Amino acid sequence: EMVETASVQKLVGLVSSGCIDVVFSDEEYFPTAEADGMCADLAEYLDEALLREHEDDLYYCIDPETGKEIVAGIKVSKDNELMKKLNWYTEDPIVAILYGTDRPELAVEIVNAFLE
């Protein structure tokens, strides 16, 4: 538990400093990130047609600041070519753009690469 707490604190520090634009998570941890308000509304960044194409893979949550439902993440198939090369997950992870990213164009490129 102490290691997990330290890891979360380090992640929060990196996010706060703007060092991280995109995050991948398993379904178990993702609710923690979205509850902390770390995830941006993907509808503000990604093309509407892309969101419709992946509508069954969208992960919704309530924005803690506005109380409105947002698209916080998208499930990425572990069978995606890039995901297979990286061998990161054995299950389909969720990808999200972090709230307040300083590099939105890069974040969108990364997410798009994993959805091809």
C-alpha positions as CSV (number, residue, x, y, z in Angstrom):
1,E,0.0,0.0,0.0
2,M,2.8,2.4,0.8
3,V,4.4,1.9,-2.7
4,E,1.0,2.4,-4.3
5,T,0.5,5.7,-2.4
6,A,4.0,6.9,-3.4
7,S,3.3,6.0,-7.0
8,V,0.0,7.9,-7.0
9,Q,1.7,10.9,-5.4
10,K,4.4,10.9,-8.0
11,L,1.9,10.6,-10.8
12,V,-0.1,13.6,-9.4
13,G,3.1,15.6,-9.3
14,L,4.0,14.8,-12.9
15,V,0.4,15.6,-14.0
16,S,0.4,18.9,-12.1
17,S,3.7,20.0,-13.6
18,G,2.4,19.3,-17.1
19,C,4.9,16.5,-17.9
20,I,2.2,14.0,-18.8
21,D,-0.4,14.6,-21.6
22,V,-1.9,11.1,-22.0
23,V,-2.5,8.3,-19.6
24,F,-3.2,4.6,-20.1
25,S,-4.9,2.6,-17.3
26,D,-6.6,-0.6,-16.6
27,E,-10.3,-0.5,-15.7
28,E,-9.5,-1.1,-12.1
29,Y,-7.5,2.1,-11.6
30,F,-9.2,4.4,-14.1
31,P,-12.1,5.4,-11.8
32,T,-9.4,6.8,-9.4
33,A,-8.0,9.1,-12.2
34,E,-11.4,10.3,-13.3
35,A,-12.6,10.9,-9.8
36,D,-9.6,13.1,-9.2
37,G,-10.6,15.2,-12.2
38,M,-7.5,14.2,-14.1
39,C,-9.2,13.4,-17.4
40,A,-10.2,15.9,-20.0
41,D,-13.4,15.6,-22.0
42,L,-12.3,13.8,-25.1
43,A,-15.3,15.3,-27.0
44,E,-13.4,18.6,-26.8
45,Y,-10.3,17.1,-28.5
46,L,-11.3,14.2,-30.8
47,D,-13.2,14.2,-34.0
48,E,-16.9,13.5,-33.6
49,A,-16.8,10.8,-36.3
50,L,-14.0,9.0,-34.4
51,L,-16.0,9.1,-31.2
52,R,-19.0,7.6,-33.0
53,E,-16.8,4.9,-34.5
54,H,-15.7,3.9,-31.0
55,E,-19.0,4.6,-29.2
56,D,-19.0,1.1,-27.6
57,D,-15.5,1.7,-26.2
58,L,-16.1,5.1,-24.6
59,Y,-15.7,5.5,-20.9
60,Y,-17.9,8.1,-19.4
61,C,-17.7,9.8,-16.0
62,I,-19.0,12.8,-14.2
63,D,-16.7,15.9,-14.2
64,P,-16.2,16.7,-10.5
65,E,-16.1,20.4,-11.2
66,T,-19.1,20.8,-13.5
67,G,-21.2,17.8,-12.6
68,K,-21.7,17.0,-16.3
69,E,-21.1,13.7,-17.9
70,I,-17.9,13.7,-20.1
71,V,-16.1,11.2,-22.3
72,A,-13.2,10.6,-20.1
73,G,-11.5,7.7,-21.9
74,I,-11.6,5.2,-24.7
75,K,-10.8,1.5,-24.5
76,V,-7.9,0.5,-26.7
77,S,-7.8,-3.0,-28.0
78,K,-4.9,-5.0,-26.7
79,D,-4.8,-6.4,-30.2
80,N,-4.0,-3.0,-31.7
81,E,-0.7,-3.3,-33.6
82,L,1.0,-0.6,-31.6
83,M,-0.3,-2.1,-28.3
84,K,1.0,-5.5,-29.3
85,K,4.4,-4.1,-30.1
86,L,4.6,-2.4,-26.7
87,N,3.2,-5.4,-24.9
88,W,1.9,-3.2,-22.1
89,Y,-1.4,-4.8,-21.1
90,T,-3.0,-8.2,-21.2
91,E,-6.5,-6.7,-21.1
92,D,-7.9,-3.7,-23.1
93,P,-6.6,-0.5,-21.4
94,I,-8.3,2.8,-21.3
95,V,-6.5,5.9,-22.8
96,A,-7.3,9.4,-21.7
97,I,-6.0,12.9,-22.4
98,L,-5.2,14.7,-19.1
99,Y,-7.1,17.8,-18.1
100,G,-5.1,21.0,-18.9
101,T,-2.6,19.4,-21.2
102,D,-0.1,21.9,-22.6
103,R,0.3,19.8,-25.8
104,P,-3.2,19.0,-27.0
105,E,-2.1,18.3,-30.6
106,L,0.4,15.8,-29.5
107,A,-2.1,14.2,-27.1
108,V,-4.6,13.8,-29.9
109,E,-1.9,12.3,-32.2
110,I,-1.0,9.7,-29.5
111,V,-4.7,8.7,-28.8
112,N,-5.3,8.5,-32.6
113,A,-2.3,6.2,-33.1
114,F,-3.7,3.7,-30.6
115,L,-7.2,3.7,-32.2
116,E,-6.0,2.9,-35.7
